[in-house]
Amino acid sequence: MRILHTMLRVGDLQRSITFYTELLGMKLLRQKEYPDGRFTLAFLGYGDESANTVLELTCNWGVESYEIGTAFGHIALEVDDVYQATDALKKHGGKVIREAGPMNAGTTIISFIEDPDGYQIELIGKK
């Protein structure tokens, strides 16, 4: 068994695809519209789905925003240098909600950003 994907519902699919591809360097792997169900799915990631976990963005037609549940935490991405990645994201309009630095009660360097729909993304430095 392996984890295939994490799904997020988004209000503006193109805005989210742009964020994840241009700011976080993912690739759009596939996208398909489902007119009978009135939704579109887009799968993004850092490698082919056959060997990597990916992110599924679901856009339900006519729904512009969602309330993020209190049980959802965040998506975590490993980066070479958290300070550099955080600064680069800020320069490209990314919303930083926790600056880069050591985690609370630990030494791992992390930062947090938000995607256009308010989902939190943790950047974690390579060990």
C-alpha positions as CSV (number, residue, x, y, z in Angstrom):
1,M,0.0,0.0,0.0
2,R,1.0,3.6,-0.5
3,I,-0.6,7.1,-0.3
4,L,-1.8,8.1,-3.7
5,H,-2.9,11.7,-3.3
6,T,-4.3,14.4,-1.0
7,M,-7.4,16.2,-2.2
8,L,-8.2,19.8,-1.7
9,R,-11.4,21.6,-2.8
10,V,-10.5,24.9,-4.4
11,G,-12.7,27.9,-5.5
12,D,-10.7,29.0,-8.6
13,L,-8.9,26.1,-10.3
14,Q,-6.6,28.1,-12.5
15,R,-5.5,30.4,-9.6
16,S,-4.6,27.3,-7.6
17,I,-2.8,25.6,-10.4
18,T,-0.8,28.7,-10.9
19,F,0.1,28.9,-7.2
20,Y,1.2,25.2,-7.0
21,T,3.1,25.2,-10.3
22,E,4.7,28.7,-10.4
23,L,5.3,29.3,-6.7
24,L,5.9,25.7,-5.4
25,G,7.4,24.2,-8.6
26,M,4.9,21.3,-9.0
27,K,3.9,20.1,-12.5
28,L,0.3,19.7,-13.7
29,L,0.2,16.0,-14.3
30,R,-3.4,15.7,-15.6
31,Q,-6.7,17.5,-15.6
32,K,-10.2,16.4,-16.6
33,E,-13.6,17.9,-16.6
34,Y,-16.7,15.9,-15.5
35,P,-19.7,17.8,-16.9
36,D,-22.2,15.4,-15.6
37,G,-20.9,15.9,-12.1
38,R,-20.2,19.6,-12.6
39,F,-16.6,19.4,-11.4
40,T,-13.0,19.4,-12.6
41,L,-10.0,17.4,-11.2
42,A,-6.4,18.5,-11.6
43,F,-3.5,16.4,-10.3
44,L,-0.2,18.1,-9.5
45,G,3.1,16.9,-8.1
46,Y,6.8,16.6,-8.3
47,G,6.9,13.4,-10.2
48,D,4.9,10.8,-12.0
49,E,1.8,9.4,-10.1
50,S,3.1,5.9,-10.5
51,A,5.9,6.5,-8.0
52,N,5.0,9.7,-6.1
53,T,2.2,11.0,-3.9
54,V,0.4,13.9,-5.6
55,L,-2.1,16.7,-4.9
56,E,-5.6,16.5,-6.3
57,L,-7.4,19.8,-6.7
58,T,-11.1,19.5,-7.0
59,C,-13.1,22.4,-8.4
60,N,-16.9,22.1,-8.0
61,W,-18.4,24.3,-10.6
62,G,-20.2,27.3,-9.2
63,V,-18.6,27.0,-5.7
64,E,-16.2,29.9,-5.1
65,S,-14.9,29.1,-1.6
66,Y,-15.0,26.6,1.2
67,E,-14.7,26.6,4.9
68,I,-11.6,24.9,6.0
69,G,-12.4,22.3,8.7
70,T,-10.8,22.4,12.1
71,A,-9.5,18.8,11.8
72,F,-7.3,19.7,8.7
73,G,-3.8,20.5,9.6
74,H,-1.4,21.2,6.7
75,I,0.5,19.8,3.7
76,A,4.2,19.5,4.3
77,L,6.9,20.0,1.6
78,E,10.6,19.4,2.0
79,V,12.9,22.1,0.7
80,D,16.6,22.5,0.5
81,D,16.7,25.8,2.4
82,V,13.6,27.0,4.3
83,Y,14.9,30.6,4.7
84,Q,15.6,30.9,0.9
85,A,12.3,29.2,-0.1
86,T,10.3,31.4,2.2
87,D,11.9,34.6,0.9
88,A,11.4,33.5,-2.7
89,L,7.7,32.7,-2.1
90,K,7.3,36.2,-0.5
91,K,8.9,37.9,-3.5
92,H,6.4,36.1,-5.8
93,G,3.4,37.2,-3.7
94,G,3.1,34.1,-1.5
95,K,1.4,34.6,1.9
96,V,3.8,33.7,4.7
97,I,2.0,33.0,8.0
98,R,5.1,31.8,10.0
99,E,8.5,33.0,9.1
100,A,11.4,30.5,8.7
101,G,13.0,29.4,11.9
102,P,13.4,26.6,14.4
103,M,10.2,24.8,15.3
104,N,8.7,25.2,18.7
105,A,10.5,23.0,21.2
106,G,12.8,21.6,18.5
107,T,15.6,22.4,16.1
108,T,14.1,21.6,12.7
109,I,13.8,24.7,10.5
110,I,10.3,25.2,9.2
111,S,8.0,28.0,7.9
112,F,4.3,28.1,7.0
113,I,2.6,29.6,3.9
114,E,-1.0,29.7,2.7
115,D,-2.3,28.8,-0.7
116,P,-4.9,31.0,-2.4
117,D,-7.8,29.1,-0.6
118,G,-6.2,29.4,2.8
119,Y,-4.8,25.9,3.1
120,Q,-1.6,25.8,5.2
121,I,1.6,24.5,3.7
122,E,4.6,23.7,5.9
123,L,8.1,24.0,4.5
124,I,10.6,21.7,6.2
125,G,14.3,21.8,5.7
126,K,16.1,18.7,4.5
127,K,17.7,16.7,7.3
